[in-house]
Amino acid sequence: MSYDLRPLAGGFGARVICNLGNPPEGKLAQELLRELRRYRFLVFSGQHLNHADLLRAAAVFGPVDTDVDHAYEVPGFPGITVISNVFDNGRPIGIYDGDHEEEWHADNSFKPRLTSATVLYSVIAPAEGGETRLADATRAYDDLPPVLKEEINPLNAVHSIARLGARQAEAPGGRSSAADGALASAPEVEHPLVTVHPATLRNSLLLGSMVVEDVVGMDPAASKKLLSHLLEWATQDRYVHRHAWSEGDLLVWDNLAVLHTASPCDHTREHRLLYRVAVS
């Protein structure tokens, strides 16, 4: 098995041409993991994967995390969860990404241990809307003024799935997969505002527009102002890549270096169905 890698403009992201139905092993797998660390996200188009194939492909980037929300897990395939705006008998068939939500975050930041990478595989792609937007949280940190870096480097923030559920319920449509899921009662956790990547040793901003409660030890008003400023900074157009889905696309990103969100997608007009695997 071999692959052809083509970096995207600006060095954030790369397209990879290969067949993940026959995923790389050994040295090639290590090379592909290094490419993920270097470019922070990789796009594989034209894939034809069943659930077992998807788990094998995800394992190229690390151990599959099976501690997932079992309310949305694919039966018989631990670690695969459904992301969708498709409804069955009035309820979404998976984690509902919403018609109006725009929620910048890093996956599973409400857990004590951060997810290393996220794999998304598209089965039904909308003709309009439903993009996945990726923000380069590493370069965004690099470009901050030195005085602001000094201010935020020692700070921690509180991440709360309860807050996420409440904020999702307040959004137009009023549905919250977080509040309905099996992890809804997980306790809040603290993470640094600035994380250090264990492999690259580069700093990144760890933010979440709905999941981050506040900055530890900071006045609530000042905390809100700081978090809002950092998120606005990190999600400027110059740091954001917009991935418009096609069926058979597989997208993997370094969750320790990238923030992401889904763009709005009207479920009454366009369906969206993806399978997600988190890597520890």
RAKA-V423895 format. One record per residue. N is the residue number from 1. PHI is phi in whole degrees, 0 to 359 (999 if undefined). PSI is psi in radians with two decimals (999 if undefined). Layout:
n & phi & psi
N & PHI & PSI
N & PHI & PSI
This chain:
n & phi & psi
1 & 999 & 2.40
2 & 224 & 3.01
3 & 214 & 2.77
4 & 240 & 2.14
5 & 250 & 2.33
6 & 231 & 1.82
7 & 299 & 2.54
8 & 277 & 2.86
9 & 302 & 2.35
10 & 88 & -0.14
11 & 82 & 0.07
12 & 261 & 1.80
13 & 95 & 2.75
14 & 207 & 2.62
15 & 263 & 2.39
16 & 239 & 2.27
17 & 256 & 1.94
18 & 189 & 2.97
19 & 257 & 1.86
20 & 282 & -0.10
21 & 294 & -0.34
22 & 235 & 1.28
23 & 295 & 2.66
24 & 294 & 2.68
25 & 230 & 2.89
26 & 57 & -2.23
27 & 298 & -0.69
28 & 295 & -0.70
29 & 296 & -0.71
30 & 296 & -0.68
31 & 297 & -0.74
32 & 293 & -0.64
33 & 295 & -0.70
34 & 297 & -0.65
35 & 296 & -0.67
36 & 298 & -0.78
37 & 297 & -0.64
38 & 288 & -0.82
39 & 262 & -0.25
40 & 78 & -0.41
41 & 209 & 2.65
42 & 230 & 2.48
43 & 244 & 2.20
44 & 243 & 2.01
45 & 260 & 2.83
46 & 67 & 0.57
47 & 271 & 2.64
48 & 228 & 1.54
49 & 240 & 2.37
50 & 271 & -3.11
51 & 297 & -0.71
52 & 295 & -0.71
53 & 300 & -0.74
54 & 298 & -0.74
55 & 296 & -0.68
56 & 293 & -0.71
57 & 295 & -0.75
58 & 297 & -0.61
59 & 294 & -0.26
60 & 300 & -0.55
61 & 261 & 0.07
62 & 141 & 3.10
63 & 295 & 2.33
64 & 291 & 2.29
65 & 276 & 2.00
66 & 263 & 0.01
67 & 273 & 1.26
68 & 245 & 3.04
69 & 285 & 1.81
70 & 293 & -0.25
71 & 296 & -0.39
72 & 237 & 0.28
73 & 277 & 2.56
74 & 286 & 2.09
75 & 303 & 2.30
76 & 87 & -0.05
77 & 226 & 1.37
78 & 304 & 2.27
79 & 105 & -0.28
80 & 262 & 2.17
81 & 243 & 2.70
82 & 265 & 2.28
83 & 244 & 2.12
84 & 196 & 2.73
85 & 249 & 0.25
86 & 279 & 2.40
87 & 249 & 2.55
88 & 227 & 2.06
89 & 54 & 0.71
90 & 84 & 0.02
91 & 235 & 2.50
92 & 295 & 2.51
93 & 280 & -0.16
94 & 208 & -2.83
95 & 297 & 2.10
96 & 275 & 2.05
97 & 268 & 0.04
98 & 84 & 2.72
99 & 273 & -0.48
100 & 233 & -0.18
101 & 296 & 2.48
102 & 225 & 1.83
103 & 233 & 1.62
104 & 291 & 2.34
105 & 193 & 2.98
106 & 250 & 2.38
107 & 300 & 2.37
108 & 61 & 0.50
109 & 291 & -0.17
110 & 279 & 0.01
111 & 263 & 2.72
112 & 299 & -0.62
113 & 251 & 2.21
114 & 288 & 2.50
115 & 294 & 2.35
116 & 284 & -0.82
117 & 212 & 2.72
118 & 237 & 2.37
119 & 244 & 2.22
120 & 238 & 2.32
121 & 235 & 2.20
122 & 268 & 2.25
123 & 250 & -0.72
124 & 235 & 2.13
125 & 246 & 2.33
126 & 286 & 2.61
127 & 284 & -0.42
128 & 219 & 2.32
129 & 78 & -3.08
130 & 73 & 0.36
131 & 297 & 2.74
132 & 255 & 2.14
133 & 257 & 2.30
134 & 243 & 2.27
135 & 248 & 2.31
136 & 281 & 1.56
137 & 288 & -0.26
138 & 281 & -0.92
139 & 294 & -0.59
140 & 299 & -0.72
141 & 295 & -0.80
142 & 306 & -0.63
143 & 274 & -0.06
144 & 295 & 2.62
145 & 300 & 2.46
146 & 306 & -0.66
147 & 294 & -0.61
148 & 288 & -0.65
149 & 302 & -0.79
150 & 299 & -0.62
151 & 291 & -0.75
152 & 267 & -0.34
153 & 307 & -0.70
154 & 271 & 0.02
155 & 272 & 2.57
156 & 246 & 2.71
157 & 233 & 2.68
158 & 268 & 2.23
159 & 248 & 2.27
160 & 221 & 2.12
161 & 288 & -0.47
162 & 296 & -0.73
163 & 296 & -0.71
164 & 301 & -0.81
165 & 299 & -0.74
166 & 294 & -0.73
167 & 292 & -0.68
168 & 298 & -0.69
169 & 293 & -0.46
170 & 280 & -0.34
171 & 289 & 2.81
172 & 306 & 2.32
173 & 101 & -0.57
174 & 65 & 0.39
175 & 255 & 2.47
176 & 224 & 1.90
177 & 293 & -0.57
178 & 296 & -0.76
179 & 290 & -0.53
180 & 273 & -0.26
181 & 279 & 3.05
182 & 284 & -0.23
183 & 261 & 0.15
184 & 300 & -0.47
185 & 263 & 0.17
186 & 299 & 2.41
187 & 291 & 2.70
188 & 292 & 2.72
189 & 226 & 2.89
190 & 246 & 2.43
191 & 224 & 2.68
192 & 297 & 2.54
193 & 294 & -0.55
194 & 242 & 2.01
195 & 262 & 2.66
196 & 250 & 2.09
197 & 292 & 2.21
198 & 294 & -0.41
199 & 265 & -0.78
200 & 266 & -0.33
201 & 64 & 0.31
202 & 268 & 2.64
203 & 272 & 2.57
204 & 218 & 2.74
205 & 274 & 2.26
206 & 251 & 1.85
207 & 228 & 2.95
208 & 194 & 2.02
209 & 294 & -0.44
210 & 243 & -0.39
211 & 265 & -0.40
212 & 276 & 2.12
213 & 282 & -1.00
214 & 191 & 3.03
215 & 269 & 2.27
216 & 298 & 2.27
217 & 78 & 0.12
218 & 250 & 2.54
219 & 306 & 2.35
220 & 307 & -0.75
221 & 294 & -0.75
222 & 293 & -0.66
223 & 299 & -0.84
224 & 300 & -0.73
225 & 295 & -0.76
226 & 295 & -0.82
227 & 297 & -0.71
228 & 296 & -0.74
229 & 296 & -0.79
230 & 295 & -0.71
231 & 292 & -0.73
232 & 299 & -0.69
233 & 296 & -0.86
234 & 290 & -0.36
235 & 251 & 0.38
236 & 298 & 2.68
237 & 307 & -0.61
238 & 293 & -0.30
239 & 255 & -0.06
240 & 251 & 2.34
241 & 250 & 2.37
242 & 251 & 2.04
243 & 259 & 1.95
244 & 273 & 2.15
245 & 282 & 2.50
246 & 238 & 2.63
247 & 300 & 2.35
248 & 93 & -0.04
249 & 287 & 2.42
250 & 238 & 2.21
251 & 240 & 2.25
252 & 233 & 2.34
253 & 228 & 2.71
254 & 281 & 1.84
255 & 289 & -0.19
256 & 270 & -0.04
257 & 226 & -0.07
258 & 226 & 2.40
259 & 259 & 2.71
260 & 211 & 2.87
261 & 203 & 2.80
262 & 263 & 2.45
263 & 278 & 2.76
264 & 303 & 2.57
265 & 212 & 2.05
266 & 286 & 1.88
267 & 292 & -0.29
268 & 282 & -0.26
269 & 241 & -0.59
270 & 229 & 2.31
271 & 260 & 2.61
272 & 219 & 2.20
273 & 219 & 2.10
274 & 227 & 2.74
275 & 246 & 2.34
276 & 243 & 2.42
277 & 232 & 2.23
278 & 263 & 2.50
279 & 246 & 2.30
280 & 288 & 999
